[in-house]
Amino acid sequence: MAEQRKRKFWGWGYEDQHPNAEQQKHIGERVAKRFGLGPLTITPPPREDELNLRAPRVKPPDALATIFSTSIYDRASHSYGRGYRDVVRAFRRYYPNPFDAVAFPRDEAELTRVLEWCDKERIEVTPFGGGSSVVGGVEPPAEGDWRGSVSVDMTRLDRVLEVDRASRAARIQGGVLGPSLEDQLRPHKLTLRHFPQSFEFSTLGGWIATRSGGHFATLYTHIDDFVESVRVLTPTGVVESRRLPGSGAGPSPDRMFIGSEGILGIITEAWMRLQDRPKFRAGASVAFPDFTAGANAVRAIAQAGLYPANCRLLDPGEAANAGANQDEAAVLVLAFESADHELEPWMKRALEICAELGGKIPEGAGRTRTDAAATHEGAAGAWREAFIKAPYMRDVLISMGIVNDTFETAITWDRFANYHAQLMETGTDAIRRICGKGTMTCRFTHAYPDGPAPYYTILAPGKRGSELEQWDEIKQAVSEVIVKLGGTITHHHAVGRDHRPWYDRQRPEGFARALKAAKRALDPHAILNPGVLIDPER
């Protein structure tokens, strides 16, 4: 039996999957040159034997002992997500509030017994899928009178249980990781076709719980679009919605759990709408003289009802970072795909729109192909490669003391120009004031007829030992502008603990009361992920 690859407890990916010493040195030289810095010191990643974790405060009952772990590796790897704050704290070997134990239930019966024990003993429970949260969504609460805290790892519930080929749907366990899910659907010639950046290390239940945004830049942008029904285990019992293609029977029960971030229950299964695997692909990369011209083209394409699978606009800085341009241009990465038909008419019209609005169309762009490379070449391929490698690159930059993080939002088209200008001004000013120098770039991840979802990347030299404080100041500055100007504090990264202050202001107060009432009904002792979305009432 082949040895199972081990994931890093402190950062992104597997232990054998990261830039080597020579590559890290090259990255450091490039960053130092870019910001006019001296040689950058690389902090080695933490080792398990360097961690001094608090002793577990609770002991699982003997009947459940075989599905629990209190090892340093399991406790450390589950106590943080994989956001900037998480990786910085891991590099500092700073784990002041680890989980006391990690449960690995293999079925609903074992999960029920874990919840019953925790509810009876007043032990906090945090559901854990792949641990890819970048907003503090999977760590235990820092405050509260719980006797202890347990992370419930769902990755043993990882099977496709039933496939309905006629309806193109499947009943799937919530703990399945993205690659395994696609492997199980492939023999049926079906796909969920939901590919967030965290795809390799995130689960179906996690996608649903956080309203994950995926592969499609238009039309099917969030996991919501694929959920047919859900099954949720709560401290007061099972809640399962009826499987239907659509219904007008009152508020949707599915919607109460999609985006609930584990505060109401743990998603154990879901019926998901699937698609035939795509056969036809067409891709093009269109250069625009500036970001505004590209944004105008994205709006026109989004409102034309063409529904491209990819419609991601990179500003000149973002395109340059990804190696997707050479002329200080903004670049639109455009792609269509289908399992049923060739794509020339759709791509032709999209390229006509781009040309009408100042885009430079590459020769031979837009022809339909039946190989996956159709959307992996040229500027599009460069962007895709940079996109996949970004989390690994970020961890290397963190080891060098560089502040490197992202924030994402959404706004309507009528307000976008002013919104973007103020965010860029506020963010750039904050970076220079707090870090001395740095850059802020933007791309669109998703596009709607009524507005875009801009995604901003910050890169700046940090002050050793003060990186988190610098990050906090920058995040505070841009988040205040987001809420003040009417945008959303998160388009697809979820709320977690990091976004709570601004989510509280974005969320209607009447809805907050209703959500608290739902939590009291389903989780009366408030043991599930307390502090996320709302404050617990016990």
C-alpha positions as CSV (number, residue, x, y, z in Angstrom):
1,M,0.0,0.0,0.0
2,A,1.4,3.4,-1.0
3,E,2.2,5.8,1.8
4,Q,-0.4,8.5,2.1
5,R,0.9,12.0,1.4
6,K,1.0,14.2,4.4
7,R,-0.4,17.7,4.3
8,K,1.5,20.6,5.9
9,F,0.0,21.4,9.3
10,W,1.2,25.0,9.0
11,G,0.4,26.1,5.4
12,W,-0.9,25.2,2.0
13,G,-0.5,21.8,0.3
14,Y,1.5,18.7,0.9
15,E,4.8,18.5,2.7
16,D,6.5,17.5,-0.5
17,Q,4.9,20.1,-2.6
18,H,6.5,23.6,-2.3
19,P,9.2,25.6,-4.0
20,N,12.7,24.2,-3.3
21,A,15.5,26.2,-1.8
22,E,16.8,27.4,-5.1
23,Q,13.4,28.5,-6.2
24,Q,12.8,30.3,-2.9
25,K,16.1,32.1,-3.2
26,H,15.1,33.3,-6.7
27,I,11.7,34.5,-5.5
28,G,13.4,36.4,-2.7
29,E,15.8,38.1,-5.1
30,R,12.9,39.1,-7.4
31,V,10.9,40.6,-4.5
32,A,13.9,42.4,-3.0
33,K,14.7,43.9,-6.4
34,R,11.1,45.0,-6.9
35,F,10.9,46.8,-3.6
36,G,14.5,48.0,-3.4
37,L,15.2,45.8,-0.3
38,G,18.3,44.1,0.9
39,P,18.6,40.3,1.0
40,L,15.5,38.7,2.5
41,T,15.9,36.2,5.3
42,I,13.8,33.1,4.9
43,T,12.2,31.7,8.1
44,P,12.1,27.9,8.1
45,P,8.6,26.5,8.5
46,P,7.7,25.1,11.9
47,R,8.2,21.5,13.0
48,E,5.9,19.5,15.2
49,D,8.6,19.2,17.9
50,E,8.8,23.0,18.1
51,L,5.1,23.3,19.2
52,N,4.2,23.5,22.9
53,L,0.5,22.9,22.7
54,R,-1.7,23.2,25.8
55,A,-2.6,19.8,27.3
56,P,-6.1,18.6,26.2
57,R,-8.8,19.9,28.7
58,V,-11.3,17.1,27.9
59,K,-11.0,13.4,27.2
60,P,-13.3,11.7,24.7
61,P,-15.3,8.8,26.2
62,D,-13.8,5.4,25.7
63,A,-16.6,4.3,23.3
64,L,-15.5,7.1,20.9
65,A,-11.7,6.9,21.5
66,T,-10.9,5.1,18.2
67,I,-12.2,8.1,16.1
68,F,-10.5,10.8,18.1
69,S,-6.9,12.1,17.9
70,T,-5.0,14.3,20.3
71,S,-1.7,14.2,18.4
72,I,0.2,17.4,18.0
73,Y,-0.1,17.2,14.2
74,D,-3.8,16.8,14.1
75,R,-4.5,19.4,16.8
76,A,-2.2,21.9,15.1
77,S,-3.4,21.3,11.5
78,H,-7.0,21.8,12.5
79,S,-6.6,24.8,14.8
80,Y,-6.0,27.2,12.0
81,G,-7.2,27.6,8.4
82,R,-4.9,28.6,5.6
83,G,-5.3,32.4,5.5
84,Y,-2.6,35.0,5.9
85,R,-3.1,35.3,9.6
86,D,-3.0,31.6,10.0
87,V,0.2,31.0,8.2
88,V,2.0,33.9,9.9
89,R,0.9,32.6,13.4
90,A,2.1,29.1,12.4
91,F,5.5,30.5,11.4
92,R,5.7,32.2,14.8
93,R,5.0,28.8,16.4
94,Y,2.1,30.5,18.1
95,Y,-0.8,28.2,19.0
96,P,-2.2,29.6,22.2
97,N,-5.7,28.1,21.8
98,P,-5.5,24.7,20.0
99,F,-8.4,22.2,19.8
100,D,-8.3,19.7,22.6
101,A,-9.1,16.8,20.2
102,V,-10.0,16.1,16.6
103,A,-12.8,13.7,15.8
104,F,-12.9,11.7,12.5
105,P,-16.4,10.2,12.3
106,R,-16.9,7.6,9.6
107,D,-20.6,7.8,9.4
108,E,-23.6,9.7,10.7
109,A,-24.0,7.4,13.7
110,E,-20.6,8.2,14.9
111,L,-21.1,11.9,14.2
112,T,-24.3,11.8,16.2
113,R,-22.5,10.3,19.2
114,V,-19.8,13.0,19.0
115,L,-22.4,15.8,19.0
116,E,-24.3,14.2,21.8
117,W,-21.2,14.0,24.0
118,C,-20.2,17.5,23.2
119,D,-23.7,18.9,23.8
120,K,-24.0,17.1,27.1
121,E,-20.6,18.2,28.3
122,R,-20.8,21.7,26.9
123,I,-17.8,21.3,24.5
124,E,-17.5,23.6,21.6
125,V,-17.6,21.9,18.1
126,T,-16.2,23.3,14.9
127,P,-16.9,21.4,11.6
128,F,-13.8,20.9,9.5
129,G,-13.8,20.0,5.8
130,G,-10.4,20.6,4.0
131,G,-9.3,23.4,6.4
132,S,-8.9,25.9,3.5
133,S,-10.7,28.8,5.2
134,V,-8.9,32.1,4.8
135,V,-11.2,34.0,7.1
136,G,-10.8,32.4,10.5
137,G,-13.7,30.1,9.9
138,V,-12.4,26.8,11.4
139,E,-10.4,27.8,14.5
140,P,-11.9,27.5,18.0
141,P,-13.3,30.5,19.7
142,A,-10.8,32.5,21.9
143,E,-13.4,33.2,24.5
144,G,-16.3,31.5,26.2
145,D,-17.2,29.1,29.0
146,W,-17.0,25.8,27.1
147,R,-15.2,23.0,28.9
148,G,-13.2,22.3,25.8
149,S,-13.2,22.4,22.0
150,V,-13.3,19.7,19.4
151,S,-12.7,19.9,15.6
152,V,-14.9,17.5,13.7
153,D,-13.1,16.4,10.5
154,M,-15.6,15.2,7.9
155,T,-13.2,13.7,5.3
156,R,-14.1,10.1,6.2
157,L,-17.6,10.7,4.8
158,D,-16.3,11.0,1.3
159,R,-18.4,8.9,-1.1
160,V,-20.8,9.5,-4.0
161,L,-23.7,7.4,-2.7
162,E,-26.2,7.5,-5.5
163,V,-26.2,8.8,-9.1
164,D,-29.4,9.7,-10.9
165,R,-28.2,9.8,-14.6
166,A,-31.7,10.8,-15.9
167,S,-31.8,13.9,-13.8
168,R,-28.1,14.5,-13.9
169,A,-27.8,14.6,-10.1
170,A,-26.0,12.7,-7.4
171,R,-26.3,12.1,-3.6
172,I,-22.9,12.9,-2.2
173,Q,-21.4,12.9,1.3
174,G,-20.2,16.2,2.6
175,G,-16.6,15.2,3.4
176,V,-15.5,14.4,-0.1
177,L,-12.6,16.5,-1.4
178,G,-12.8,18.0,-4.8
179,P,-10.5,15.7,-6.7
180,S,-12.1,12.5,-5.2
181,L,-15.5,13.8,-6.1
182,E,-14.6,14.3,-9.7
183,D,-12.9,10.9,-9.9
184,Q,-16.1,9.2,-8.6
185,L,-18.3,11.1,-11.1
186,R,-16.0,10.5,-14.1
187,P,-17.2,7.0,-14.9
188,H,-20.7,8.3,-15.2
189,K,-19.4,11.0,-17.7
190,L,-20.6,13.7,-15.2
191,T,-19.0,16.5,-13.4
192,L,-20.0,19.0,-10.7
193,R,-17.8,21.5,-12.5
194,H,-17.2,23.5,-9.3
195,F,-13.5,24.4,-9.1
196,P,-12.6,27.0,-6.5
197,Q,-9.0,27.8,-6.1
198,S,-9.0,25.6,-3.0
199,F,-10.5,22.7,-5.0
200,E,-7.7,20.2,-4.1
201,F,-8.0,20.8,-0.4
202,S,-11.7,21.6,0.2
203,T,-14.9,19.5,0.5
204,L,-18.4,19.6,-0.8
205,G,-19.8,20.3,2.7
206,G,-17.3,23.1,3.1
207,W,-18.3,24.6,-0.3
208,I,-22.0,24.6,0.7
209,A,-21.4,25.9,4.2
210,T,-19.4,28.8,2.9
211,R,-21.3,29.5,-0.3
212,S,-18.2,28.9,-2.3
213,G,-17.5,30.5,-5.6
214,G,-16.2,28.3,-8.3
215,H,-15.1,27.8,-11.9
216,F,-17.8,29.6,-13.7
217,A,-17.3,33.4,-14.0
218,T,-20.9,33.9,-15.1
219,L,-24.3,32.1,-14.6
220,Y,-23.2,29.3,-12.2
221,T,-21.0,31.3,-10.0
222,H,-21.7,29.9,-6.6
223,I,-22.3,26.4,-5.2
224,D,-25.9,27.5,-4.5
225,D,-26.7,26.9,-8.1
226,F,-25.9,23.2,-7.9
227,V,-27.6,22.3,-4.6
228,E,-30.8,20.3,-5.1
229,S,-31.3,19.3,-1.4
230,V,-29.2,19.0,1.8
231,R,-29.1,16.7,4.8
232,V,-27.8,18.4,8.0
233,L,-27.1,16.9,11.4
234,T,-27.8,19.3,14.3
235,P,-27.7,18.8,18.1
236,T,-31.5,18.5,18.0
237,G,-31.7,16.0,15.1
238,V,-31.6,15.7,11.4
239,V,-32.9,18.3,9.0
240,E,-33.3,17.2,5.4
241,S,-34.9,19.1,2.6
242,R,-36.9,17.5,-0.2
243,R,-35.2,16.9,-3.4
244,L,-36.8,19.0,-6.2
245,P,-35.7,20.9,-9.3
246,G,-37.5,23.9,-8.0
247,S,-40.2,25.0,-5.5
248,G,-42.2,28.0,-4.5
249,A,-43.2,26.5,-1.1
250,G,-42.1,29.2,1.2
251,P,-38.5,30.2,2.1
252,S,-36.1,27.6,0.9
253,P,-34.8,25.3,3.7
254,D,-31.7,24.8,1.7
255,R,-30.9,28.5,1.8
256,M,-30.8,28.5,5.5
257,F,-27.9,26.1,5.5
258,I,-26.1,27.3,2.4
259,G,-23.6,29.8,3.8
260,S,-24.4,29.0,7.5
261,E,-20.7,28.3,8.1
262,G,-21.4,25.4,10.6
263,I,-23.3,27.4,13.2
264,L,-26.6,25.5,12.6
265,G,-25.5,22.0,11.9
266,I,-23.1,19.8,10.0
267,I,-23.8,19.0,6.3
268,T,-23.5,15.3,6.0
269,E,-25.0,14.8,2.5
270,A,-26.4,16.8,-0.4
271,W,-28.1,16.0,-3.7
272,M,-26.1,18.0,-6.3
273,R,-27.1,19.0,-9.8
274,L,-24.4,17.8,-12.2
275,Q,-23.4,18.4,-15.9
276,D,-22.2,16.3,-18.7
277,R,-18.4,16.6,-19.0
278,P,-17.5,19.3,-21.5
279,K,-16.2,18.3,-24.9
280,F,-15.9,21.6,-26.7
281,R,-13.8,24.5,-25.6
282,A,-12.9,27.9,-27.0
283,G,-10.6,30.4,-25.4
284,A,-9.0,33.8,-26.1
285,S,-7.1,36.5,-24.3
286,V,-8.0,40.1,-25.2
287,A,-5.7,43.0,-24.4
288,F,-7.3,46.4,-23.5
289,P,-5.6,49.8,-23.2
290,D,-6.7,50.1,-19.5
291,F,-8.8,48.4,-16.9
292,T,-11.8,50.7,-17.5
293,A,-12.1,49.7,-21.1
294,G,-11.9,46.0,-20.1
295,A,-14.6,46.5,-17.4
296,N,-16.9,48.0,-20.0
297,A,-16.4,44.9,-22.2
298,V,-17.1,42.6,-19.3
299,R,-20.3,44.4,-18.5
300,A,-21.5,44.2,-22.1
301,I,-20.7,40.5,-22.3
302,A,-22.4,39.8,-19.0
303,Q,-25.5,41.6,-20.2
304,A,-25.5,39.9,-23.6
305,G,-26.6,36.6,-22.2
306,L,-23.6,34.7,-23.6
307,Y,-22.6,33.2,-20.3
308,P,-18.9,32.5,-20.8
309,A,-17.3,30.0,-18.4
310,N,-14.4,32.3,-17.9
311,C,-14.6,36.1,-18.1
312,R,-11.8,37.3,-15.8
313,L,-10.4,40.7,-16.3
314,L,-6.8,41.4,-15.0
315,D,-5.6,44.9,-14.5
316,P,-2.1,45.7,-15.9
317,G,-0.4,44.9,-12.6
318,E,-2.2,41.7,-12.1
319,A,-1.6,40.6,-15.7
320,A,2.1,41.4,-15.3
321,N,2.4,39.4,-12.1
322,A,0.9,36.4,-13.8
323,G,3.1,36.8,-16.9
324,A,-0.1,37.3,-19.0
325,N,1.0,40.6,-20.7
326,Q,4.0,42.4,-22.0
327,D,2.6,45.9,-22.9
328,E,1.2,47.2,-19.7
329,A,-2.3,46.3,-20.9
330,A,-5.3,45.0,-19.0
331,V,-6.1,41.4,-20.1
332,L,-9.5,39.7,-20.4
333,V,-9.2,35.9,-20.1
334,L,-12.3,34.7,-22.0
335,A,-13.5,31.1,-22.4
336,F,-16.5,29.1,-23.4
337,E,-17.2,25.3,-23.0
338,S,-20.0,22.9,-23.7
339,A,-20.7,19.2,-23.7
340,D,-23.3,19.6,-26.5
341,H,-22.2,22.0,-29.2
342,E,-19.5,24.0,-30.9
343,L,-18.9,27.5,-29.6
344,E,-18.0,29.8,-32.5
345,P,-21.2,31.9,-32.5
346,W,-20.9,32.7,-28.8
347,M,-17.1,33.4,-28.9
348,K,-17.5,35.4,-32.1
349,R,-20.1,37.7,-30.5
350,A,-18.0,38.1,-27.3
351,L,-14.9,39.0,-29.4
352,E,-17.0,41.5,-31.4
353,I,-18.0,43.2,-28.2
354,C,-14.4,43.3,-27.1
355,A,-13.3,44.9,-30.4
356,E,-16.1,47.4,-30.3
357,L,-14.9,48.6,-26.9
358,G,-11.2,48.8,-27.6
359,G,-10.0,45.3,-27.2
360,K,-7.1,43.9,-29.3
361,I,-8.2,40.5,-30.6
362,P,-5.4,38.0,-31.2
363,E,-5.2,36.4,-34.6
364,G,-7.0,33.0,-34.8
365,A,-8.8,33.5,-31.5
366,G,-12.1,31.8,-30.7
367,R,-12.1,28.6,-32.7
368,T,-13.6,25.5,-31.0
369,R,-11.3,22.8,-29.9
370,T,-11.9,19.4,-28.3
371,D,-8.7,19.3,-26.2
372,A,-8.3,20.8,-22.7
373,A,-5.3,22.9,-23.9
374,A,-7.8,25.1,-25.7
375,T,-8.0,27.3,-22.6
376,H,-4.6,26.6,-21.2
377,E,-2.4,28.4,-23.7
378,G,-1.0,31.9,-24.1
379,A,-1.9,34.6,-21.6
380,A,-4.9,32.5,-20.4
381,G,-2.5,29.6,-19.6
382,A,0.0,31.9,-17.8
383,W,-2.8,33.3,-15.6
384,R,-4.1,29.8,-14.9
385,E,-0.7,28.6,-13.8
386,A,-0.2,31.6,-11.6
387,F,-3.6,31.1,-10.1
388,I,-2.9,27.5,-9.1
389,K,0.5,28.3,-7.7
390,A,-0.6,31.4,-5.8
391,P,-1.2,29.8,-2.3
392,Y,2.3,28.2,-2.5
393,M,3.9,31.4,-3.5
394,R,2.1,33.3,-0.7
395,D,3.5,30.9,1.9
396,V,7.0,31.5,0.6
397,L,6.5,35.3,0.8
398,I,5.2,35.0,4.3
399,S,8.4,33.1,5.3
400,M,10.3,36.2,4.0
401,G,8.2,38.7,6.0
402,I,6.2,40.0,3.0
403,V,2.6,41.1,3.6
404,N,0.7,39.2,0.8
405,D,-3.0,38.8,1.0
406,T,-6.3,39.3,-0.9
407,F,-9.7,40.7,-0.4
408,E,-12.8,40.3,-2.6
409,T,-16.1,42.0,-2.9
410,A,-18.9,42.8,-5.3
411,I,-20.8,46.0,-6.3
412,T,-23.3,47.1,-9.0
413,W,-22.1,48.5,-12.3
414,D,-23.5,52.0,-11.6
415,R,-21.2,52.3,-8.5
416,F,-18.2,50.3,-9.7
417,A,-16.0,53.1,-11.1
418,N,-16.1,55.2,-7.9
419,Y,-16.0,52.1,-5.7
420,H,-12.9,50.8,-7.4
421,A,-11.2,54.2,-7.4
422,Q,-11.7,54.7,-3.7
423,L,-10.6,51.2,-2.8
424,M,-7.5,51.5,-4.9
425,E,-6.7,54.9,-3.3
426,T,-7.4,53.8,0.2
427,G,-5.6,50.5,-0.1
428,T,-2.5,52.0,-1.8
429,D,-2.3,54.8,0.7
430,A,-2.6,52.4,3.6
431,I,0.1,50.1,2.2
432,R,2.5,53.1,1.8
433,R,1.7,54.6,5.2
434,I,2.0,51.3,7.0
435,C,4.6,49.4,5.0
436,G,6.5,52.2,3.3
437,K,6.0,50.8,-0.1
438,G,4.0,48.0,-1.9
439,T,1.4,47.3,-4.6
440,M,-2.3,46.7,-4.9
441,T,-3.7,45.0,-8.0
442,C,-7.2,44.0,-9.1
443,R,-8.9,41.3,-11.2
444,F,-12.5,40.3,-11.7
445,T,-13.3,36.8,-10.6
446,H,-17.0,36.7,-11.5
447,A,-19.2,38.9,-13.6
448,Y,-23.0,39.5,-13.4
449,P,-25.4,41.5,-15.6
450,D,-25.8,43.9,-12.7
451,G,-22.2,44.1,-11.4
452,P,-18.7,42.6,-11.1
453,A,-16.9,40.8,-8.3
454,P,-13.5,42.6,-8.0
455,Y,-10.6,40.7,-6.2
456,Y,-7.7,42.7,-4.9
457,T,-4.2,41.5,-4.1
458,I,-1.8,43.3,-1.7
459,L,2.0,42.8,-1.8
460,A,4.2,44.8,0.5
461,P,7.4,44.4,2.6
462,G,6.4,43.8,6.2
463,K,8.2,44.7,9.4
464,R,9.5,41.5,11.1
465,G,7.4,40.7,14.1
466,S,4.7,43.2,13.2
467,E,3.3,41.6,10.0
468,L,-0.1,40.8,11.6
469,E,-0.5,44.3,13.0
470,Q,0.3,45.8,9.6
471,W,-2.1,43.4,7.9
472,D,-4.8,44.3,10.4
473,E,-4.4,48.0,9.7
474,I,-4.6,47.6,5.9
475,K,-7.6,45.2,6.2
476,Q,-9.4,47.6,8.5
477,A,-8.9,50.5,6.1
478,V,-10.2,48.8,2.9
479,S,-13.0,47.0,4.8
480,E,-14.3,50.3,6.1
481,V,-14.5,51.6,2.5
482,I,-16.2,48.5,1.3
483,V,-19.0,48.7,3.8
484,K,-19.3,52.5,3.6
485,L,-19.8,52.5,-0.1
486,G,-22.3,49.6,-0.1
487,G,-20.3,46.7,-1.3
488,T,-20.2,43.2,0.2
489,I,-17.5,42.4,2.7
490,T,-17.1,39.0,1.0
491,H,-18.3,37.7,-2.4
492,H,-17.1,34.1,-1.9
493,H,-14.5,33.8,0.9
494,A,-17.2,33.6,3.7
495,V,-17.4,35.6,6.9
496,G,-15.6,33.5,9.5
497,R,-14.2,35.6,12.4
498,D,-12.1,37.9,10.3
499,H,-15.1,39.6,8.5
500,R,-17.5,39.7,11.5
501,P,-17.2,43.4,12.4
502,W,-18.2,44.4,8.9
503,Y,-20.7,41.6,8.3
504,D,-22.5,42.8,11.4
505,R,-23.0,46.2,9.6
506,Q,-23.9,44.7,6.3
507,R,-26.5,42.2,7.6
508,P,-30.0,43.5,8.3
509,E,-30.8,43.5,12.0
510,G,-34.1,41.7,11.6
511,F,-32.3,38.9,9.8
512,A,-29.8,38.7,12.6
513,R,-32.6,38.1,15.1
514,A,-34.1,35.5,12.8
515,L,-30.7,33.7,12.5
516,K,-30.2,33.7,16.3
517,A,-33.7,32.2,16.7
518,A,-32.8,29.5,14.2
519,K,-29.6,28.7,16.1
520,R,-31.5,28.5,19.4
521,A,-33.9,26.0,17.8
522,L,-31.3,23.8,16.3
523,D,-28.3,24.3,18.6
524,P,-29.8,25.4,22.0
525,H,-26.5,25.1,23.9
526,A,-24.6,27.1,21.2
527,I,-21.8,24.5,20.8
528,L,-21.5,24.8,17.0
529,N,-18.8,27.2,15.7
530,P,-19.7,30.0,18.2
531,G,-18.7,33.5,17.2
532,V,-19.1,33.0,13.5
533,L,-21.9,35.0,11.8
534,I,-23.6,35.8,15.2
535,D,-22.7,35.8,18.8
536,P,-23.9,32.7,20.7
537,E,-26.8,32.9,23.1
538,R,-26.9,30.2,25.7
